[in-house]
Amino acid sequence: MEVGRIGIGICYDIRFPELAMIYAARGAHLLCYPGAFNMTTGPLHWELLQRARATDNQLFVATCSPARDTGPGYVAWGHSTLVGSDESPFYQATKRRYLPIGGFSKAEFQLMGARHLHLRHALYFSCGMSTLYV
């Protein structure tokens, strides 16, 4: 089942809008960032950055993180999430378990993608960016 293009980055990439902008310009509907933010940066940046990339580019952002394990070694923040461009999480896993927040169908995904593509083009043209070089 084809639903759209997907852009892939790593956790550090989510901090910078340029990669997301390139994927969006090339027609991505969803960006996926696997990562393991720690207990310091996770609460401060994890969801904020997801929402920023989704809003900046009018697309979905999915992040996946290992569940939190406070045993010896690295402790990840957790909280895998799927965010839409309206900044509301559709799905979010807490530090240990899955917590459904909502959902969407294939038709809704495609409709949102078409609407976002229109908004993206309007944004580029209103900023004088009639041509986006990638």
N, C-alpha and C positions, 0 to 999 in steps of 0.2 A: 504494500500500500504506500503510494507516494504522497507525501503531504507538503513537501517543500525542501528547500536547501538548508543545510546545517553547517555552521561555522564552528570550528573547534579551537580552543586555546588551552592554556594551563592557568593555574590559579594566579600566578603573577601577572599574566596578560590582562586580567580583568581590571587592573588598576589604570590601564591606559586606554583611552577611547579610540585611538587610531586603528587598531586591528579590528575592532567591532565596526568602525565606519567602513573599512574596506570590505568586510563580509557583507554588510548591509547594502553597499553600492553594487555588489556582485549578486544581489538577490537573495541573501540568506533570510530565512524566516525565524530561525532559532539559533542561538549561540549556546554552546555547551562548554563549561569550564570545570573540569575536575580539579579538586584542590583540597588542601587540608590546612586551613588557617588555624593558627594556634589560639590559645585561650586569651591572649592579649589583643591580637588584631581581629580575631573572629567577631567578638561582640561589637567592636567599633566599626568594622569595615565590610564584613561578609555580605550582609543583605543590602546595605547601602550601595555598594558597588554594583551589585546585581541590578538593583532598581535603576541606578544611573545609566548603565549600558542599555537596559531595555528602553528607558525613556529617551535617551539620546538618539537611538536608532529605530525606534518604533517597531520593536520585534520582541520575541520571547527570549528569555535567558534562563538556562537550566544550569544548576551547579550540583555537583555530587561530591560528597565528603564522607570519609570514614566516620563511623559512629564514635562517640567519645569513649575512650578507655583511659581511665586514670591510673592504670598500672604503670610500671616502669617504662621510661622512654618518652617519646613525643606524645603530647596530648592534643588531639585535634578538637576544634570547636564543634564540628558536626554540622547539623542543620542544612542538609541537602534541600534545594528549593527550586521551584519553577515559578518565574515571575513574568507577568505580561507588561506591556508598555504603559498600562494605566497604574503601574507600580504596586498592584496588589498581588500577593503571592497566591498562586493557584494551589500549589501543593508545598508542604514544608515538612521535613522530618525534624524532630527535635533531636536532642543530643543522643538519644538512644533508640527512638522508635518513630515510625511513620505516622504523620498526622495529616489526614486529608483536609484541605481547606476549600477545595472546589474542583471543578473539572471543565473540560471543554471537549467538543466533538471534532472530528476531522473537518466538517463543514464550517464550524466556528473558527478553527485554525486558519482555514483557507480564506474565509471572509475577512478575518482580522489582518491577514497578510496582505490582501488586496487593498484594504483601507490604509494600512500603514505604508504601502508602496506609494500610494497617492500622496499621503502626508509628507513622506520623505522627499518626493519630487517637488512638492510645493515649498518645502523648507529650503532646498538647495536653490531653487529659482529665486525665492524671496531674498536670499543672501547674496545674490549675484553669482552663484556657483552653477551656471548653466552647464558646465562641463566639469565632471568630477574625475580627476585622473587617479587611477589606481594601478 
